[in-house]
Amino acid sequence: MRLRTWARRFVRCDSGTSILEAAVVIPIMVVLMGGIYDFGRAYGAMSAGQKSMRAAVRFLTRLPAETVCKSWALDQAKNIALYGNTAGTGSLLVPNWTTGDITLTTKPNNCPTTSVTNINMSASVPYSSLMWSAIGFGDTTTMRVEHEEKWVGQ
């Protein structure tokens, strides 16, 4: 009879439910907040890559057609994309981004050309995640950014 009374009291007791609920909810909330933070960082990296591609393409659209495909022009455009200046100094706008990730395409045909109508630059933007590996995704992912404008020349 004592065991039955103790069992009844144990089932009706609710003094430990708060700690049990917290033990279930807190890890889920931490993962969700970390995921939101990580998504924000990824969006910021992609946005910075997109803006820098736009600036690099705008630089190339103002050059004479015969100089768009020259190595110095392409190097300066890549420096604008990577660092925000033509000299290639300072810190990278997107961490771990390299010149090998950026490609230039001119239309109607690819470089070298003297009849440029459109200039397109595309790039792979690397992103190193903090939380994605914890939920089964890889540590790094690559996002594609691209920008195209009409050539206006000088």
N, C-alpha and C positions, 0 to 999 in steps of 0.2 A: 504494500500500500504506500509506503514511503516513496518508492521509486516512481509510482504513478503521480503522486503529488509533486514531486520534484520535476518530472517531465512536463507536467501541465504548466508549472510556473516558468520553466525554461522556454517553452513555446510562446507563452504570452509576454515574456520580457522583451522590451524594445530598447534597452539602454545601450546596446552596441551597434545599432543599425546605422547611425550616422558615420561611424568610422568605417563600416563596411561599404557604405555608399561612396564615401570619399576615396576609398581604396580602388573602387571600380572606375569612378569618374575622373579622377586626377590624371592618370596616365593617358586616357583618351584625350583630355583637354590639352595636355602638354604636346602630344603628337599633332593635334589639329592646329595649335598656335604655331608650332615649329613649321608645319607645312605651309601655313599662310605666310609666314616670314620668308620661307624659302621661295615660294611662288613670287612674292614681291621682289626678291633679289633677282630671280630669273627674268621677270618682266623688265626690271631696270636695266639688266645687261642687254636684253634684246632691243629695248628702246634706245639705249646709247649706241648700239651697233647700227640701228636704222638711221638715226640722226647723223652719225658720222659718215655713213654711206652717202646720204643726201648731200652733205657738205663736199665730199670728195668728187661726186659726179658734177656738182655745180662748178667746182673748180675746173674740171675738164671741159665742160660745155662752153666755157669762155675762151678757150685756147683756139688758135688757128687749126684748121683740119689736119694739116701736115704735121703738127707737133703733138696731137693727142696721143699717138702711139709711141712717141719717143720715150726712151727709158727714164729720162729725168722727169718728164711730166707724170708718168705712171708712178715713179718713186715718190714724188711730192704728193700725188693724190692718195697713195697708200699711207703716207705719213699723216696727212690730214685725217684719214679714217682712223688710224691707230692712236695718234697723239693729239689731234686737234690743231696741229701746226705743220707747216711745210718742212721745217727743219728736222722733225722727228725727235724732238727733245721733250723731256718731261715724263710723266707717268702714262701708262696705257689707259685709254678710256674704258676698255674692257679687259680685265685680267686674263693673262695667258693667250691673248690674241696675237697672231703673227702675220707678216706680209704674205706668207704662203696661203693664208686662208682667204685672200681677196683676189677676185678675178675681174678682168675688164672685157667687155664685149662691145664692139661698135657695130652699128647697123647702117647700111645694108649688108656689109660683110665685115669680117674681123680684121684686125690690124695686119699690116700697115695699109692705110687708106688715105685718100685725099677727098673722098666724097662722103663724109660722115653726115648722117641725118639724126641718129639717136645714139646716145651713150648709155650703157648699162653696166653697173658694177654690182657684183653679188659677193657675198662672203658667208663663211661658216663662223658663227660666234660660239666659242666654247663656254660652257658654264659648269662650274664645279659646285655640286649640291652639298648642303649640310645634312639634310634630312632624308633625301630620296633613297639612299642606301639602307636606311633603317626600315623602310617599308617595302624593300624588295627591288627597287629600281637601281640603276648603275650610279656610280659616284659622279660621272660627268655625262653631259649631254651636249649635243650640238644643235644650235638653232640657225636657220637660214634667214638672211636679210638680203634685200635687193632693192635697188633704186634705178630708175631709168628716166632720162630727160632728153628733150630735143636739143641738138647741138645748135648754138647760136653764134659761136665764133666771135672774132674781133673784127 
